[in-house]
Amino acid sequence: MKIDWLGAALVALVLGGFQALIEAVPQDGLTTNNLILGGAV
């Protein structure tokens, strides 16, 4: 079985971005940085 490293890296980045967004929104509300992070993910 061969691992698709590019796909694995993209999945890790997307999930990490969602986690960061979910952690930031309850603390600060919808700030500009949170909206940018959400748009990037």
N, CA, C, O and CB atoms as a CASP TS submission, in Angstrom:
PFRMAT TS
TARGET T0000
AUTHOR 0000-0000-0000
METHOD Language model
MODEL 1
PARENT N/A
ATOM      1  N   MET     1       0.837  -1.171   0.000  1.00  0.00           N
ATOM      2  CA  MET     1       0.000   0.000   0.000  1.00  0.00           C
ATOM      3  C   MET     1       0.892   1.249   0.000  1.00  0.00           C
ATOM      4  O   MET     1       1.844   1.347   0.775  1.00  0.00           O
ATOM      5  CB  MET     1      -0.958  -0.010   1.218  1.00  0.00           C
ATOM      6  N   LYS     2       0.571   2.185  -0.871  1.00  0.00           N
ATOM      7  CA  LYS     2       1.358   3.407  -0.994  1.00  0.00           C
ATOM      8  C   LYS     2       0.574   4.581  -0.415  1.00  0.00           C
ATOM      9  O   LYS     2      -0.622   4.726  -0.671  1.00  0.00           O
ATOM     10  CB  LYS     2       1.732   3.675  -2.475  1.00  0.00           C
ATOM     11  N   ILE     3       1.251   5.410   0.361  1.00  0.00           N
ATOM     12  CA  ILE     3       0.604   6.548   1.006  1.00  0.00           C
ATOM     13  C   ILE     3       0.740   7.777   0.107  1.00  0.00           C
ATOM     14  O   ILE     3       1.818   8.069  -0.411  1.00  0.00           O
ATOM     15  CB  ILE     3       1.220   6.817   2.411  1.00  0.00           C
ATOM     16  N   ASP     4      -0.358   8.477  -0.064  1.00  0.00           N
ATOM     17  CA  ASP     4      -0.355   9.741  -0.801  1.00  0.00           C
ATOM     18  C   ASP     4       0.003  10.850   0.192  1.00  0.00           C
ATOM     19  O   ASP     4      -0.862  11.360   0.905  1.00  0.00           O
ATOM     20  CB  ASP     4      -1.754  10.014  -1.495  1.00  0.00           C
ATOM     21  N   TRP     5       1.285  11.216   0.230  1.00  0.00           N
ATOM     22  CA  TRP     5       1.771  12.165   1.233  1.00  0.00           C
ATOM     23  C   TRP     5       1.197  13.557   1.037  1.00  0.00           C
ATOM     24  O   TRP     5       0.921  14.251   2.015  1.00  0.00           O
ATOM     25  CB  TRP     5       3.280  12.231   1.197  1.00  0.00           C
ATOM     26  N   LEU     6       1.011  13.977  -0.207  1.00  0.00           N
ATOM     27  CA  LEU     6       0.432  15.306  -0.455  1.00  0.00           C
ATOM     28  C   LEU     6      -1.003  15.361   0.067  1.00  0.00           C
ATOM     29  O   LEU     6      -1.396  16.327   0.720  1.00  0.00           O
ATOM     30  CB  LEU     6       0.467  15.649  -1.970  1.00  0.00           C
ATOM     31  N   GLY     7      -1.762  14.343  -0.218  1.00  0.00           N
ATOM     32  CA  GLY     7      -3.143  14.286   0.276  1.00  0.00           C
ATOM     33  C   GLY     7      -3.191  14.240   1.794  1.00  0.00           C
ATOM     34  O   GLY     7      -4.032  14.893   2.411  1.00  0.00           O
ATOM     35  N   ALA     8      -2.289  13.471   2.401  1.00  0.00           N
ATOM     36  CA  ALA     8      -2.250  13.384   3.863  1.00  0.00           C
ATOM     37  C   ALA     8      -1.903  14.733   4.476  1.00  0.00           C
ATOM     38  O   ALA     8      -2.469  15.113   5.500  1.00  0.00           O
ATOM     39  CB  ALA     8      -1.236  12.323   4.313  1.00  0.00           C
ATOM     40  N   ALA     9      -0.973  15.461   3.856  1.00  0.00           N
ATOM     41  CA  ALA     9      -0.592  16.773   4.370  1.00  0.00           C
ATOM     42  C   ALA     9      -1.751  17.761   4.243  1.00  0.00           C
ATOM     43  O   ALA     9      -1.982  18.556   5.154  1.00  0.00           O
ATOM     44  CB  ALA     9       0.644  17.303   3.624  1.00  0.00           C
ATOM     45  N   LEU    10      -2.475  17.722   3.137  1.00  0.00           N
ATOM     46  CA  LEU    10      -3.613  18.622   2.956  1.00  0.00           C
ATOM     47  C   LEU    10      -4.710  18.339   3.974  1.00  0.00           C
ATOM     48  O   LEU    10      -5.297  19.268   4.529  1.00  0.00           O
ATOM     49  CB  LEU    10      -4.169  18.495   1.540  1.00  0.00           C
ATOM     50  N   VAL    11      -4.988  17.071   4.220  1.00  0.00           N
ATOM     51  CA  VAL    11      -5.997  16.712   5.218  1.00  0.00           C
ATOM     52  C   VAL    11      -5.570  17.203   6.594  1.00  0.00           C
ATOM     53  O   VAL    11      -6.390  17.735   7.342  1.00  0.00           O
ATOM     54  CB  VAL    11      -6.229  15.185   5.239  1.00  0.00           C
ATOM     55  N   ALA    12      -4.291  17.031   6.940  1.00  0.00           N
ATOM     56  CA  ALA    12      -3.793  17.473   8.241  1.00  0.00           C
ATOM     57  C   ALA    12      -3.911  18.995   8.380  1.00  0.00           C
ATOM     58  O   ALA    12      -4.287  19.489   9.443  1.00  0.00           O
ATOM     59  CB  ALA    12      -2.327  17.030   8.433  1.00  0.00           C
ATOM     60  N   LEU    13      -3.596  19.735   7.326  1.00  0.00           N
ATOM     61  CA  LEU    13      -3.702  21.193   7.374  1.00  0.00           C
ATOM     62  C   LEU    13      -5.147  21.655   7.533  1.00  0.00           C
ATOM     63  O   LEU    13      -5.433  22.574   8.301  1.00  0.00           O
ATOM     64  CB  LEU    13      -3.104  21.803   6.117  1.00  0.00           C
ATOM     65  N   VAL    14      -6.048  21.016   6.808  1.00  0.00           N
ATOM     66  CA  VAL    14      -7.462  21.403   6.892  1.00  0.00           C
ATOM     67  C   VAL    14      -8.011  21.107   8.280  1.00  0.00           C
ATOM     68  O   VAL    14      -8.695  21.943   8.871  1.00  0.00           O
ATOM     69  CB  VAL    14      -8.296  20.666   5.823  1.00  0.00           C
ATOM     70  N   LEU    15      -7.714  19.917   8.802  1.00  0.00           N
ATOM     71  CA  LEU    15      -8.221  19.574  10.130  1.00  0.00           C
ATOM     72  C   LEU    15      -7.600  20.459  11.205  1.00  0.00           C
ATOM     73  O   LEU    15      -8.276  20.846  12.158  1.00  0.00           O
ATOM     74  CB  LEU    15      -7.945  18.101  10.441  1.00  0.00           C
ATOM     75  N   GLY    16      -6.323  20.780  11.059  1.00  0.00           N
ATOM     76  CA  GLY    16      -5.678  21.687  12.004  1.00  0.00           C
ATOM     77  C   GLY    16      -6.283  23.080  11.955  1.00  0.00           C
ATOM     78  O   GLY    16      -6.455  23.729  12.986  1.00  0.00           O
ATOM     79  N   GLY    17      -6.601  23.532  10.759  1.00  0.00           N
ATOM     80  CA  GLY    17      -7.241  24.838  10.610  1.00  0.00           C
ATOM     81  C   GLY    17      -8.618  24.881  11.235  1.00  0.00           C
ATOM     82  O   GLY    17      -8.977  25.858  11.894  1.00  0.00           O
ATOM     83  N   PHE    18      -9.400  23.815  11.030  1.00  0.00           N
ATOM     84  CA  PHE    18     -10.716  23.748  11.666  1.00  0.00           C
ATOM     85  C   PHE    18     -10.591  23.758  13.186  1.00  0.00           C
ATOM     86  O   PHE    18     -11.359  24.431  13.873  1.00  0.00           O
ATOM     87  CB  PHE    18     -11.468  22.494  11.208  1.00  0.00           C
ATOM     88  N   GLN    19      -9.633  23.017  13.702  1.00  0.00           N
ATOM     89  CA  GLN    19      -9.441  22.964  15.148  1.00  0.00           C
ATOM     90  C   GLN    19      -9.077  24.348  15.688  1.00  0.00           C
ATOM     91  O   GLN    19      -9.613  24.777  16.710  1.00  0.00           O
ATOM     92  CB  GLN    19      -8.347  21.939  15.512  1.00  0.00           C
ATOM     93  N   ALA    20      -8.176  25.038  15.009  1.00  0.00           N
ATOM     94  CA  ALA    20      -7.778  26.376  15.451  1.00  0.00           C
ATOM     95  C   ALA    20      -8.974  27.332  15.403  1.00  0.00           C
ATOM     96  O   ALA    20      -9.152  28.152  16.304  1.00  0.00           O
ATOM     97  CB  ALA    20      -6.623  26.914  14.573  1.00  0.00           C
ATOM     98  N   LEU    21      -9.782  27.227  14.364  1.00  0.00           N
ATOM     99  CA  LEU    21     -10.953  28.092  14.233  1.00  0.00           C
ATOM    100  C   LEU    21     -11.960  27.807  15.342  1.00  0.00           C
ATOM    101  O   LEU    21     -12.497  28.735  15.948  1.00  0.00           O
ATOM    102  CB  LEU    21     -11.612  27.903  12.856  1.00  0.00           C
ATOM    103  N   ILE    22     -12.215  26.533  15.610  1.00  0.00           N
ATOM    104  CA  ILE    22     -13.178  26.150  16.640  1.00  0.00           C
ATOM    105  C   ILE    22     -12.701  26.603  18.023  1.00  0.00           C
ATOM    106  O   ILE    22     -13.513  26.989  18.865  1.00  0.00           O
ATOM    107  CB  ILE    22     -13.402  24.625  16.626  1.00  0.00           C
ATOM    108  N   GLU    23     -11.406  26.558  18.252  1.00  0.00           N
ATOM    109  CA  GLU    23     -10.882  26.994  19.544  1.00  0.00           C
ATOM    110  C   GLU    23     -10.890  28.515  19.678  1.00  0.00           C
ATOM    111  O   GLU    23     -11.051  29.020  20.789  1.00  0.00           O
ATOM    112  CB  GLU    23      -9.470  26.466  19.739  1.00  0.00           C
ATOM    113  N   ALA    24     -10.724  29.255  18.596  1.00  0.00           N
ATOM    114  CA  ALA    24     -10.598  30.710  18.661  1.00  0.00           C
ATOM    115  C   ALA    24     -11.954  31.408  18.727  1.00  0.00           C
ATOM    116  O   ALA    24     -12.077  32.439  19.390  1.00  0.00           O
ATOM    117  CB  ALA    24      -9.823  31.215  17.462  1.00  0.00           C
ATOM    118  N   VAL    25     -12.961  30.878  18.064  1.00  0.00           N
ATOM    119  CA  VAL    25     -14.246  31.583  17.967  1.00  0.00           C
ATOM    120  C   VAL    25     -14.929  31.752  19.332  1.00  0.00           C
ATOM    121  O   VAL    25     -15.399  32.852  19.624  1.00  0.00           O
ATOM    122  CB  VAL    25     -15.177  30.831  17.019  1.00  0.00           C
ATOM    123  N   PRO    26     -15.006  30.719  20.179  1.00  0.00           N
ATOM    124  CA  PRO    26     -15.685  30.939  21.467  1.00  0.00           C
ATOM    125  C   PRO    26     -14.967  31.961  22.364  1.00  0.00           C
ATOM    126  O   PRO    26     -15.614  32.629  23.169  1.00  0.00           O
ATOM    127  CB  PRO    26     -15.806  29.619  22.210  1.00  0.00           C
ATOM    128  N   GLN    27     -13.656  32.088  22.235  1.00  0.00           N
ATOM    129  CA  GLN    27     -12.910  33.015  23.088  1.00  0.00           C
ATOM    130  C   GLN    27     -13.067  34.454  22.611  1.00  0.00           C
ATOM    131  O   GLN    27     -13.329  35.348  23.417  1.00  0.00           O
ATOM    132  CB  GLN    27     -11.430  32.635  23.119  1.00  0.00           C
ATOM    133  N   ASP    28     -12.912  34.682  21.334  1.00  0.00           N
ATOM    134  CA  ASP    28     -12.845  36.045  20.803  1.00  0.00           C
ATOM    135  C   ASP    28     -14.064  36.463  19.999  1.00  0.00           C
ATOM    136  O   ASP    28     -14.211  37.644  19.683  1.00  0.00           O
ATOM    137  CB  ASP    28     -11.639  36.185  19.951  1.00  0.00           C
ATOM    138  N   GLY    29     -14.936  35.536  19.664  1.00  0.00           N
ATOM    139  CA  GLY    29     -16.029  35.854  18.755  1.00  0.00           C
ATOM    140  C   GLY    29     -15.503  35.856  17.319  1.00  0.00           C
ATOM    141  O   GLY    29     -14.399  35.378  17.058  1.00  0.00           O
ATOM    142  N   LEU    30     -16.291  36.389  16.399  1.00  0.00           N
ATOM    143  CA  LEU    30     -15.894  36.403  14.993  1.00  0.00           C
ATOM    144  C   LEU    30     -15.053  37.640  14.712  1.00  0.00           C
ATOM    145  O   LEU    30     -15.573  38.680  14.307  1.00  0.00           O
ATOM    146  CB  LEU    30     -17.134  36.365  14.067  1.00  0.00           C
ATOM    147  N   THR    31     -13.767  37.517  14.928  1.00  0.00           N
ATOM    148  CA  THR    31     -12.857  38.618  14.631  1.00  0.00           C
ATOM    149  C   THR    31     -12.400  38.500  13.177  1.00  0.00           C
ATOM    150  O   THR    31     -12.691  37.511  12.504  1.00  0.00           O
ATOM    151  CB  THR    31     -11.634  38.616  15.604  1.00  0.00           C
ATOM    152  N   THR    32     -11.697  39.496  12.712  1.00  0.00           N
ATOM    153  CA  THR    32     -11.185  39.485  11.330  1.00  0.00           C
ATOM    154  C   THR    32     -10.248  38.307  11.111  1.00  0.00           C
ATOM    155  O   THR    32     -10.320  37.630  10.085  1.00  0.00           O
ATOM    156  CB  THR    32     -10.454  40.804  11.009  1.00  0.00           C
ATOM    157  N   ASN    33      -9.372  38.066  12.075  1.00  0.00           N
ATOM    158  CA  ASN    33      -8.435  36.949  11.915  1.00  0.00           C
ATOM    159  C   ASN    33      -9.159  35.614  11.859  1.00  0.00           C
ATOM    160  O   ASN    33      -8.760  34.731  11.100  1.00  0.00           O
ATOM    161  CB  ASN    33      -7.423  36.938  13.054  1.00  0.00           C
ATOM    162  N   ASN    34     -10.224  35.446  12.654  1.00  0.00           N
ATOM    163  CA  ASN    34     -10.977  34.200  12.624  1.00  0.00           C
ATOM    164  C   ASN    34     -11.682  34.020  11.282  1.00  0.00           C
ATOM    165  O   ASN    34     -11.774  32.906  10.767  1.00  0.00           O
ATOM    166  CB  ASN    34     -11.994  34.166  13.766  1.00  0.00           C
ATOM    167  N   LEU    35     -12.171  35.106  10.725  1.00  0.00           N
ATOM    168  CA  LEU    35     -12.828  35.008   9.410  1.00  0.00           C
ATOM    169  C   LEU    35     -11.814  34.667   8.330  1.00  0.00           C
ATOM    170  O   LEU    35     -12.121  33.900   7.418  1.00  0.00           O
ATOM    171  CB  LEU    35     -13.551  36.329   9.058  1.00  0.00           C
ATOM    172  N   ILE    36     -10.606  35.225   8.417  1.00  0.00           N
ATOM    173  CA  ILE    36      -9.568  34.898   7.450  1.00  0.00           C
ATOM    174  C   ILE    36      -9.176  33.425   7.570  1.00  0.00           C
ATOM    175  O   ILE    36      -9.007  32.735   6.565  1.00  0.00           O
ATOM    176  CB  ILE    36      -8.338  35.801   7.650  1.00  0.00           C
ATOM    177  N   LEU    37      -9.034  32.952   8.813  1.00  0.00           N
ATOM    178  CA  LEU    37      -8.699  31.554   9.033  1.00  0.00           C
ATOM    179  C   LEU    37      -9.790  30.643   8.488  1.00  0.00           C
ATOM    180  O   LEU    37      -9.496  29.623   7.866  1.00  0.00           O
ATOM    181  CB  LEU    37      -8.480  31.286  10.520  1.00  0.00           C
ATOM    182  N   GLY    38     -11.031  31.001   8.715  1.00  0.00           N
ATOM    183  CA  GLY    38     -12.150  30.215   8.190  1.00  0.00           C
ATOM    184  C   GLY    38     -12.173  30.201   6.672  1.00  0.00           C
ATOM    185  O   GLY    38     -12.480  29.175   6.063  1.00  0.00           O
ATOM    186  N   GLY    39     -11.855  31.318   6.062  1.00  0.00           N
ATOM    187  CA  GLY    39     -11.806  31.380   4.602  1.00  0.00           C
ATOM    188  C   GLY    39     -10.662  30.572   4.029  1.00  0.00           C
ATOM    189  O   GLY    39     -10.771  30.004   2.943  1.00  0.00           O
ATOM    190  N   ALA    40      -9.554  30.524   4.773  1.00  0.00           N
ATOM    191  CA  ALA    40      -8.396  29.773   4.297  1.00  0.00           C
ATOM    192  C   ALA    40      -8.628  28.271   4.352  1.00  0.00           C
ATOM    193  O   ALA    40      -8.090  27.514   3.545  1.00  0.00           O
ATOM    194  CB  ALA    40      -7.173  30.132   5.113  1.00  0.00           C
ATOM    195  N   VAL    41      -9.434  27.857   5.313  1.00  0.00           N
ATOM    196  CA  VAL    41      -9.703  26.416   5.460  1.00  0.00           C
ATOM    197  C   VAL    41     -10.791  26.040   4.501  1.00  0.00           C
ATOM    198  O   VAL    41     -11.188  24.876   4.444  1.00  0.00           O
ATOM    199  CB  VAL    41     -10.105  26.044   6.916  1.00  0.00           C
TER
END
